Amino acid sequence: MAERILIKGGIVLTQDETLGELNGADVLVEDDKIADVARDISADGAQVIDAAGDIVIPGFIDTHRHTWETSIRTCAPDYALIAYFGNILDKFAPHYRPDDVYAANLWGSLECINAGITTLVDWSHIMNTPDHADAAIKGLQDSQLRSVFAYGFGNTSLVDWWFGPDYTGSVLTSDGPDARRLRSQYFSSDDGLITMALATRGPNFCKPEVVKHDWELAKELDLNITVHVAMDRFGYTKMQVAGLRDMDLLYPDTTYVHGSHFTDEEWALVRDSGGNVSFAPQIEVQMGHGWAPAVKALEHDIPIGLSSDVATTASADQFTQMHAIFGTERGRKHQESWEADLDGMQASPGLITSRQVLEWATLGGAKVAGIAHRTGSLTPGKKADIVIIDGSAVNVAPIIDPVGAVVCAADISNVKTVFVDGAILKRDFKLAASLDGPRKAVEASRDYLLEKFGEPEAGWLTASAGREAATA
C-alpha cells in the first residue's frame, strides 16, 4: 500500500498554470509523487501535516553551484573574479583530496535541504582524479538531495586548465574515459535521484580542438552541457556563444551560466538553439561579472534559472538570489527611466515582478536543469519535492500577497518542512540528518586546506597579474 501524506490547508503556490495559487488547499503525496492538489482532499489513513496559514511551494532549484567549495565558505568575501581564479582555483583546488570533496558536497547538500533547495546542479570542476569524482557523487547521494552532477575537469593548475602557457587557452580535455565510466556506473538511467550533465570551459578558455572534444563527449553520452560565458571584462569571456556557432556546437538544452555581456546576436543564438541561462545575481554584482540580465532573457523568451555559484563569497540560498535579482534588475530599469527623464508619475517600464522571480527559483530552474518533467511545480504526477514556509513567523506574518511573502520577506529561518522525492528531510525546522559527523568532517577539511594554502605567491596569485594575463 502506498505511503500517503496529506499537507492540509496551506496557501499553495503551485507554479502550475492550470492550478494557479490556492488558498486553504491540500497537497496529497503518495510515495515519491504528488497525487493531488485541491481543496478538501479526502485521504483516509494518510499522515496529516497541518499547513494552515503556511505557504506551500515547489522546492527551490539551484542551477549552478561549485559545491566542493563549501569547506572554504566565506574565505573570499572581498574577491573580484580574477582574484578567485588566482587563489581559489590555483591555491586551494590543487590540494583537495577526495575526502575534502566528499565532506564539502555532503555539507553543501545538507545546507541546500535546510534552505528549501530540493534540486542542486553541482558544477563540479574539482575532478582532479577519478577518486575525486566518486567522492563528489557519494556526498550528493548520502544527503538524499535531488541533484544533477555536472561532471567537470581538474583544477590542479590555473595555467594548465584555464589560460594556457601563452594565454591562448588550455589544451587539456575533460577526462573522457572517466566520464564514460561514471555514466555507466552511476547514471545508466536518467530517472534517478541524481542525474548527470557535463560542465566544461568552452571557447577562449580552451583550444578549439578541446572545445570540440568536450562537446562531442557530451553528445556521445547524451548529456546536457553547462558552461560559464560572458562574465567580467577580460577577453576570455567575450563572444563565446558566437564562437560555438562558428564551430557548429550550439547544442539544444545547453545552460549558459552568467551571460552578463551577451551581444544581441548572441541572445538570439541562445534562443534559436534552444539554450537557457543560469544567473547568480548576488555573486555577479559582488565579484564583477556584470548584471544578471533577466529582462534581456525575457525579451528573447529564454528559460531562466537562479544559482548561488560560490559559497566562498556570498550566502548560498535562493532567498539571497531572489532578493538580488529582484533588486538589481528593477534598479537598472529605474535608472534607465531616470536617465531618459521619463515622467516620474508613471512606473518605470520593463520592471520584473515577484511572480516571475519565484518562477525562476522553482519551475524555471527545473527547465534549466533539464528536469521540468519531474519537478519544479506542484503538478500531480511530478515528484514530491515540496517546501513549507512558516507563515506565522515574525518576518513573514501577516500575509497579504503570499508570493511577495516568499520573494521579499522570507529567509532560511522560515523553511519549516522539506520533502525531496516524497521523503521528509526537514520537519518542523529540524533536519532529519545528523549534522555532528558531517560538520566535524568539513571543519577538518577546512583546517587542512587552510594549512596547505599558505602565503600568496607572486605572479599569477595577485589580482593585478591575473588581470594582465587575462587581457593579454
Residue pairs with C-beta under 8 A, 6 or more apart in sequence:
2 30
2 31
3 30
3 31
3 47
3 422
4 28
4 29
4 30
4 35
4 43
4 45
4 46
4 47
5 28
5 29
5 46
5 47
5 48
5 49
5 419
5 422
5 424
6 26
6 27
6 28
6 29
6 41
6 43
6 46
6 47
6 48
6 49
7 26
7 27
7 28
7 29
7 49
7 51
7 56
7 386
7 388
8 26
8 48
8 49
8 50
8 51
8 52
9 24
9 25
9 26
9 50
9 51
9 52
10 24
10 25
10 26
10 27
10 51
10 52
10 53
10 54
10 55
10 56
10 388
11 21
11 22
11 23
11 24
11 25
11 53
11 54
11 55
11 56
11 391
11 399
11 402
12 21
12 22
12 23
12 25
12 26
12 27
12 37
12 56
12 378
13 21
13 55
13 56
13 57
13 358
13 378
13 402
13 403
13 406
14 20
14 21
14 22
14 37
14 58
14 377
14 378
14 379
15 57
15 58
15 358
15 359
15 362
15 363
15 376
15 377
15 378
16 37
16 377
16 378
16 379
19 37
19 378
19 379
21 402
21 403
22 37
22 38
22 39
23 402
24 39
24 52
25 37
25 38
25 39
25 56
26 36
26 37
26 38
26 39
26 40
26 41
27 34
27 36
27 37
27 56
27 378
27 386
28 34
28 35
28 36
28 37
28 41
28 43
28 46
29 35
29 384
29 386
29 419
29 422
30 422
31 422
32 383
32 384
32 421
32 422
32 423
33 380
33 381
33 382
33 383
33 384
33 422
34 378
34 379
34 380
34 381
34 382
34 383
34 384
34 386
35 380
36 380
37 378
37 379
37 380
49 388
49 417
51 388
53 391
53 392
53 397
53 399
54 388
54 389
54 390
54 391
54 392
54 416
55 388
55 389
55 391
55 399
55 402
55 405
55 406
55 410
56 378
56 386
56 387
56 388
56 389
57 116
57 358
57 362
57 378
57 386
57 387
57 389
57 406
58 118
58 362
58 363
58 366
58 375
58 376
58 377
58 378
58 385
58 386
58 387
59 116
59 117
59 118
59 119
59 146
59 362
59 375
59 385
59 386
59 387
59 418
59 419
59 420
60 115
60 116
60 117
60 118
60 119
60 317
60 318
60 361
60 362
60 365
60 387
61 117
61 118
61 119
61 120
61 121
61 305
61 306
61 318
61 361
61 362
61 365
61 366
61 368
61 369
61 375
61 376
62 112
62 117
62 119
62 120
62 121
62 306
62 307
62 308
62 316
62 318
62 365
63 121
63 255
63 278
63 305
63 306
63 307
63 365
63 368
63 369
64 121
64 123
64 226
64 255
64 257
64 278
64 280
64 305
64 307
64 308
64 309
65 108
65 120
65 121
65 122
65 123
65 307
65 308
65 309
65 310
65 311
65 316
66 123
66 124
66 125
66 126
66 309
66 310
66 311
67 104
67 105
67 108
67 109
67 120
67 122
67 123
67 124
67 136
67 139
67 140
68 96
68 100
68 101
68 104
68 105
68 108
68 124
68 126
68 136
69 88
69 92
69 104
69 310
69 311
69 312
70 104
70 105
70 107
70 108
70 111
70 311
70 316
70 442
71 100
71 103
71 104
71 107
71 442
71 445
71 446
71 449
72 88
72 92
72 311
72 312
72 446
72 449
72 450
73 311
73 312
74 311
74 312
74 313
75 88
75 92
75 312
76 83
76 84
76 87
76 88
76 310
76 312
76 313
77 313
77 314
79 87
79 88
79 287
79 312
79 313
80 232
80 287
80 288
80 463
81 231
81 232
81 287
81 288
81 289
82 232
82 234
82 463
82 466
82 467
82 470
83 463
83 466
84 287
84 310
84 312
84 313
85 158
85 162
85 466
85 470
86 158
86 460
86 461
86 462
86 463
86 465
86 466
87 456
87 461
88 310
88 312
89 125
89 155
89 158
89 161
89 162
90 155
90 157
90 158
90 460
90 461
91 453
91 454
91 456
91 461
92 449
92 452
92 453
93 126
93 128
93 155
93 156
94 128
94 155
94 156
94 157
95 448
95 449
95 452
95 453
96 126
96 128
96 132
96 449
97 448
98 129
98 131
98 132
98 134
98 135
99 135
99 441
99 445
100 445
100 448
100 449
101 126
101 132
101 135
101 136
101 139
102 135
102 136
102 138
102 139
102 441
103 139
103 438
103 441
103 442
103 444
103 445
104 139
104 442
104 445
105 122
105 135
105 136
105 138
105 139
105 140
105 143
106 139
106 140
106 142
106 143
106 438
106 441
106 442
107 438
107 439
107 441
107 442
108 120
108 139
108 311
108 316
109 120
109 139
109 140
109 143
109 145
109 147
110 143
110 145
110 431
110 433
110 435
110 438
111 316
111 317
112 118
112 120
112 143
112 145
112 316
113 143
113 144
113 145
113 418
113 420
113 425
113 426
113 431
113 433
114 412
114 415
114 418
114 426
114 431
115 316
115 317
115 318
115 319
115 412
115 415
116 317
116 318
116 387
116 389
116 412
116 415
116 418
117 145
117 317
117 318
118 145
118 146
118 375
118 385
118 386
118 387
118 418
118 419
118 420
119 145
119 146
119 147
119 148
119 365
119 366
119 369
119 371
119 375
119 385
120 140
120 145
120 146
120 147
120 148
121 147
121 148
121 150
121 197
121 226
121 255
121 278
121 307
121 368
121 369
122 136
122 140
122 147
122 148
122 149
122 150
123 150
123 152
123 199
123 226
123 257
124 133
124 136
124 149
124 150
124 151
124 152
124 199
125 152
125 153
125 154
125 155
125 199
126 132
126 136
126 152
126 154
126 155
127 133
127 136
127 151
127 152
127 153
127 154
127 174
127 175
127 178
128 154
128 155
128 156
129 154
130 175
130 178
130 181
133 151
133 178
133 182
136 149
137 149
137 182
137 186
137 194
140 147
140 149
140 194
141 193
141 194
143 433
144 193
144 420
144 421
144 423
144 425
144 433
145 193
145 420
145 425
146 193
146 194
146 371
146 375
146 383
146 385
146 420
146 421
147 193
147 194
147 195
148 194
148 195
148 196
148 197
148 369
148 370
148 371
149 182
149 186
149 187
149 194
149 195
149 196
149 197
150 196
150 197
150 198
150 199
150 226
151 174
151 179
151 182
151 196
151 197
151 198
151 199
151 223
152 174
152 198
152 199
152 200
153 161
153 172
153 173
153 174
153 175
153 199
153 200
153 201
154 161
154 172
154 175
155 161
158 460
159 165
159 460
160 170
160 172
161 170
161 172
161 201
162 170
162 201
162 205
162 236
163 169
163 170
163 205
163 236
163 469
163 470
164 170
164 171
164 207
167 469
167 470
167 472
168 207
169 204
169 205
169 206
169 207
169 210
169 236
170 201
170 205
170 206
170 207
170 210
171 206
171 207
171 210
172 206
172 210
173 206
173 210
173 213
173 214
173 217
174 198
174 200
174 213
174 214
174 217
176 213
176 217
179 198
179 217
179 221
180 221
182 196
183 196
183 221
183 223
186 194
186 196
187 194
187 195
187 196
190 222
193 420
193 421
195 370
195 371
196 221
196 223
197 223
197 224
197 225
197 226
197 255
197 370
198 214
198 217
198 218
198 221
198 223
198 224
198 225
198 226
199 225
199 226
199 227
200 206
200 211
200 214
200 215
200 218
200 225
200 226
200 227
201 210
201 211
201 214
201 227
201 228
202 211
202 227
202 228
202 229
202 240
202 243
202 244
203 211
203 239
203 240
203 243
203 244
203 247
204 235
204 236
204 237
204 238
204 239
204 240
204 243
205 236
206 214
208 247
211 243
211 244
211 247
211 249
212 247
212 249
214 225
215 225
215 244
215 247
215 249
215 251
218 224
218 225
218 251
219 251
224 253
224 254
224 255
224 370
225 251
225 253
225 254
225 255
226 254
226 255
226 257
226 278
227 240
227 254
227 255
227 256
227 257
228 237
228 257
228 258
229 237
229 240
229 241
229 256
229 257
229 258
229 259
229 262
230 237
230 238
230 240
230 241
230 256
230 258
230 259
230 260
230 261
230 262
230 266
230 290
231 237
231 258
231 259
231 260
231 261
231 284
231 289
231 290
232 260
232 287
232 288
232 289
232 290
233 288
233 471
234 467
234 470
234 471
235 470
235 471
236 470
237 261
238 261
239 263
239 266
241 250
241 256
241 262
241 266
241 269
241 270
242 263
242 265
242 266
242 269
244 250
244 269
245 269
250 269
250 273
250 275
251 273
252 273
252 274
252 275
253 274
253 275
253 276
253 370
254 273
254 275
254 276
255 275
255 276
255 277
255 278
255 305
255 368
255 369
256 270
256 275
256 276
256 277
256 278
257 277
257 278
257 280
257 307
258 278
258 279
258 280
258 284
258 289
258 290
259 270
259 277
259 279
259 293
259 297
260 284
260 289
260 290
260 291
260 292
260 293
261 290
262 270
262 293
262 296
267 296
267 297
267 299
267 300
267 302
268 300
269 275
270 276
270 277
270 300
270 302
271 300
271 301
271 302
275 302
276 302
276 303
276 304
276 305
276 367
276 368
277 297
277 302
277 303
277 304
277 305
277 368
278 304
278 305
278 306
278 307
278 368
279 292
279 293
279 294
279 304
279 305
279 306
279 307
279 321
279 325
279 360
280 289
280 292
280 306
280 307
280 308
280 309
280 321
281 291
281 292
281 306
281 321
281 324
281 325
281 328
281 329
282 308
282 314
282 315
282 320
282 321
282 323
282 324
283 289
283 308
283 309
283 310
283 313
283 314
284 290
284 291
284 292
285 291
285 292
285 324
285 328
286 313
286 314
287 313
291 328
291 329
291 332
292 324
292 325
292 328
292 329
293 329
294 304
294 325
294 329
294 352
294 356
294 360
295 329
295 332
295 333
295 350
295 352
297 304
298 304
298 352
298 356
303 364
303 367
303 368
304 360
304 364
304 368
305 360
305 364
305 365
305 366
305 367
305 368
305 369
306 318
306 321
306 322
306 325
306 360
306 361
306 364
306 365
307 321
308 314
308 315
308 316
308 317
308 318
308 320
308 321
310 316
314 320
317 411
317 412
318 361
319 410
319 411
319 412
321 361
322 357
322 358
322 361
322 406
322 407
323 407
323 408
325 352
325 357
325 360
326 352
326 354
326 357
326 407
326 408
329 352
330 348
330 351
330 352
333 348
333 349
333 350
333 351
334 348
334 351
336 348
336 350
337 348
337 349
342 348
342 349
354 401
354 403
354 404
354 407
354 408
355 403
357 407
358 403
358 406
358 407
362 376
362 377
363 372
363 376
363 377
364 376
365 376
366 372
366 374
366 375
366 376
366 377
367 376
373 382
374 382
374 383
375 382
375 383
375 385
376 382
376 385
378 386
383 421
383 422
384 419
384 421
384 422
385 419
385 420
385 421
386 417
386 418
386 419
387 415
387 417
387 418
387 419
388 415
388 416
388 417
388 418
389 396
389 405
389 406
389 410
389 414
389 415
389 416
390 396
390 414
390 415
390 416
390 429
391 397
391 399
391 402
391 405
393 410
393 413
393 414
395 409
395 410
395 411
395 413
395 414
396 405
396 409
396 410
396 414
399 405
415 426
415 429
416 426
416 427
416 428
416 429
417 424
417 426
417 427
417 428
418 424
418 425
418 426
418 427
419 425
424 432
425 431
425 432
425 433
426 432
456 462
458 465
459 465
460 466
460 469
